[in-house]
Amino acid sequence: MKSKLLQLRQSALTRNSTENPLQIPVPVETYVSIPQPETTIRDYWITLRKRLWTVVAFAVVVLTITTIVTFKTTPIYDAVGRIAINRQSLDALPFKDDASNSAPYEDYTIDMETQVRILHSDNLAMRVISKLGLDKNPSFIQVSKAQAPENDVFKTSPTFDTHLESELIDRFRAGLRVTAVNNTRLIEIHYLSPSPELAADVVNAIVSSYIEQNYQTKFESAMQTSDWLSRQLEDLKLKVETSQEKLIRFQREKGIVGIDDKQNLTTSKLDELSKELDMVEADRIEKQANYELAATGDPELMARSPSEMLGHLRERESTLKQDYVQYKTQFGDGYPKVVELKRQLDQVQGDIKAEVQRMATQIKNEYLAAQQRENMVRARMEAQEREANDLSQNAIEFNILKRDVDTNRQLYEGLLQRLKEASLEAGLRSNNVRIVDSARVPLAPASPDIPRNLGIGLILGLCGGVGLAFLLESLDNTVRTPEQAELSSGLSVVGIVPEFMRANAPRLYPINFGRSPSVPLATRQELIAELRPNSEAAESYRSLRTSILLSSADAPPKVLLVTSPLPQEGKTTTSVNMAIVLAQRGSRVLLVDADLRRPGVHHMFGLDRGDGLSTLLAGTSTLDSALKSYPALPTLSIVPAGPMPPNPAEMLDASKMRSLIAQWREDYDHVIIDTPPTLTVTDPVLLSVAADSIILVIRSGKTTKEALRRASELLLQVNARIMGVVVNGIDLGSPDHYYYYYGAKGAAEYYDNAHITTVVEKN
């Protein structure tokens, strides 16, 4: 919906080309239609600035509560100790020269997690409780009782029942924290307690008990293995004796005294040939692979180191190719240097082919030689096997028995030696836990962390304050900006007036014109358009004057009715200053105080309440006696409200009032009628039908959206011609209103020039 200001601006632009010989440009930036507002980061920032003290107060409250809770919290001390878990043998006994003794792979994560769980075990917890006598420790039991219901479970006794053990273990675990340090074999043990000495004692007791338990467990396991091994040695000893008896019996039965040198030589040769066959077969396989790769013709695929000469030839070829291409590009094919490079390149390529062929021939010869050698060794091996098979069956059986005896004897002697070393070695190597750092008595409590808690409290307070600020903003139903006024009422904003009547504002002392000496001069600060013409508020009223004069395409409205939705919204101040700024440009202006219930115009001008509008309508006075002049502005006339009548609405709705308005319309250029609030009485609705335009005044931050909407609906129901809304009491220091102020200021300065005044008067 286009505003009336925009329509008038378009009309003024049309007239400008025909009626403006000076071609004074109409400031386009002054009259704009306000777009629909979109929430931006700037809107959030404005909300935070407006609700700054809400955010600060909420943050202070939260910070205060956090501080009180922090300083009332019992200090908790954190003692920490560190141990290292080294790798250990997988076997119970560390046999020498045993390949299975060293684990090729170990899951580090599972190993460390297992040790952490052991440190959290109930068995270890009860060991520490019994070792330190925590069941009799007052501080330990006191904290436990504070967490548990009142009962007799913590009464000390020589033995612990199940319920007591459960309570003690739960309390013990409440302060215990065991963590494995990432990418290391270190484990940190923390214990939290109100007593720093107790915290350190518990950590050290946990470490010592864990080491003792670890040592005891592994030592007992080693001893159990040693006992089992002792029983196995008895059986093995019996087997050795039995095998020796069988060997001696066999020698006696077969008449075998010993094994001759020939048989030993045959067996030795057979072993050597077997090893040699494996070697030559592997060599033949390697040579065959090289030969098959060489058959492809690509020397780079050979399974051997490339020839050094071939490498040099490749480098020479690459260099010649680069030079050849370079010279050929610069000088062409016939250049002597190019011909020489071509000849050298062909020669190098020929050498490369020859070297490749030579390498292939060499690899082939090596393969054939390896194949021939394998065949020869295989033939010798087969002959030696036949010779070995010819050995007598008695010798074979004898060797079997002898080997059995030797094997049993060696195993028996080895196990006997390990059994003697078992106890000592198990004791020395069973413990793989090393203390890195013993726990020390902490000097400062770990909690509460005062800086952290205060920081968190401050952050939470600020975040909560911001949330509260946005919540209050969403619940705020008052009109604060011109955009909100337009959206709520559907009317255009014709002016904005900054807040200038504050409690700490400087008092203005104008000249007293002798009308009412008893009126305090301090109340006349509402006449800011006259007393402080260079102020922002005076500039805003001049901007409003511009909007009024340009509100109609034919001629400016003569009878202006000023009202507001509710009381105390600045309608009387707006009416007075509108009359002043219109009179300052030379127009004949009549200001009528039609608020017969709570008049205020006479206070502002220092007039008495003798004759006025009420006496004029009642017929007890004449127009000349009711009409007051203002010496500071000769073109300004005032009709005060007069004494309060018993029936204001009936008097204003009478034909006498319509006749007066018709007469004033002929005698004055502008008639400004100040009326009561629309939502409290019907007076402004009754007078609106006789007015050319109606200005609805609201106060920023006080007038609700519902009140503004309802007031505009009441006036529109009687077909009142509402010019627009004046937003009063705006803080121009806010970035939201900076644009409006300077846009309005530019319009006022433009409109005040003589040529535009002539155009308006002509219309």
Secondary structure, DSSP 4 states (H G I P E B T S, - for coil): ---HHHHHHHHHHHHHHHH-TT-PPP-GGGS-PPPPP---HHHHHHHHHHTHHHHHHHHHHHHHHHHHHHHHSPPBEEEEEEEEE----SSSS--TT-GGGS-S---HHHHHHHHHHHHT-HHHHHHHHHHHTGGG-HHHHHHHHHHS-SSSTTS--SS--HHHHHHHHHHHHHHEEEEEPTTSSEEEEEEEESSHHHHHHHHHHHHHHHHHHHHHHHHHHHHHHHHHHHHHHHHHHHHHHHHHHHHHHHHHHHT-----HHHHHHHHHHHHHHHHHHHHHHHHHHHHHHHHHHTTT-GGG-SSPPPHHHHHHHHHHHHHHHHHHHHHHHH-TT-HHHHHHHHHHHHHHHHHHHHHHHHHHHHHHHHHHHHHHHHHHHHHHHHHHHHHHTS-HHHHHHHHHHHHHHHHHHHHHHHHHHHHHHHHHHHHHS--EEEEE-----SS-SBS-HHHHHHHHHHHHHHHHHHHHHHHHHH--B--SHHHHHHHHS--EEEEEE----TTSPP------SS-TTS-GGGGGG-HHHH-TTSHHHHHHHHHHHHHHTS-SSS--SEEEEE-SSSSSSHHHHHHHHHHHHHHTT--EEEEE---SS--HHHHHT--SSSSHHHHHHTSS-HHHH-EE-TT-TTEEEE---SPPS-HHHHHTSHHHHHHHHHHHHH-SEEEEE---TTT-SHHHHHHTT-SEEEEEEETTTSBHHHHHHHHHHHHHTT--EEEEEEEEE-TTSHHHHHHHHHHHHHHHHHTSHHHHHHHHH-
